[in-house]
Amino acid sequence: MAAWVARVTGQCGTPPMLPNGFLAEKFSSMTSFPVATIVYYACYPGYSLKEGSSKTITCLEGSTWGPIQTSCEPRNCGNPGEILNGYYRAADGTTLGKKVYFFCDEGYLIVGRDYRVCVADGWDGQVPRCDMVSCDYPASISNGKVTAPPKGDTWTSGMVAQYSCNGDYSLIGEEQLTCTISGKWDKAPPKCKVVQCQRPPDPANSNAVNGFGPTYKYHDSITYRCKDGYEMVGANVIRCNETSMFEPSPPICRPRE
């Protein structure tokens, strides 16, 4: 009795494409894929085959390829690195091509690039750092002085510099400046100036109730009151300004109607 041996004939066309993947090198140059041929897939850099899946497909009888049962998934770069006195945000995730941003806590400024990108071999760049915000030394002023930092020799965010003037000089402007979280002082430095106002004549039918002079320094004041039967027109308080003049002008006391 003669024995017949079945022979498998036929071949498949080019294997289907795997998104973000490719045929293993030894198969990429093949032009013929007989039935029962098994080919292998690999993933592009930055991608990996789905865990637990098959990286092969087979040319089946009927000259068709079996289904692809795997996929190339983007790598997950994970934690981009911790930053002291700061934090990061990964709003879109930490997979290939995604970008995470770094931020500093209040009172600190970021030094370096404030983001990292997940690339094929991990996170690019470096983790930046958060340095404590500091201001330049406050400007010195003529005929006056400013305090030293309360701690050490650095002016950091929130510290207050106090100005004062020598002798008979008056301080014009803000006495205190604060180092802000932007590393800048919140106000311009003051100046020290000799200010001396002369007492103006009392308005007719009035009396001065305080500030009797006869000379006055910056912001010294005179307060007026009208005599009985008279009413005041204008401000009852005038002050010595930085130009050594009183402002506003003294009031007027006129008879009541």
Helices and strands as residue ranges (DSSP letters): E 11-12, E 21-23, H 25-28, E 33-34, E 38-43, E 47-49, E 56-60, E 64-65, E 72-74, E 86-89, E 99-104, E 108-111, E 115-119, E 122-123, E 129-132, E 134-135, E 144-146, E 155-156, E 160-165, E 170-172, E 176-178, E 191-193, E 197-198, E 206-210, E 215-216, E 221-226, E 230-233, E 237-240, E 246-247, E 252-255
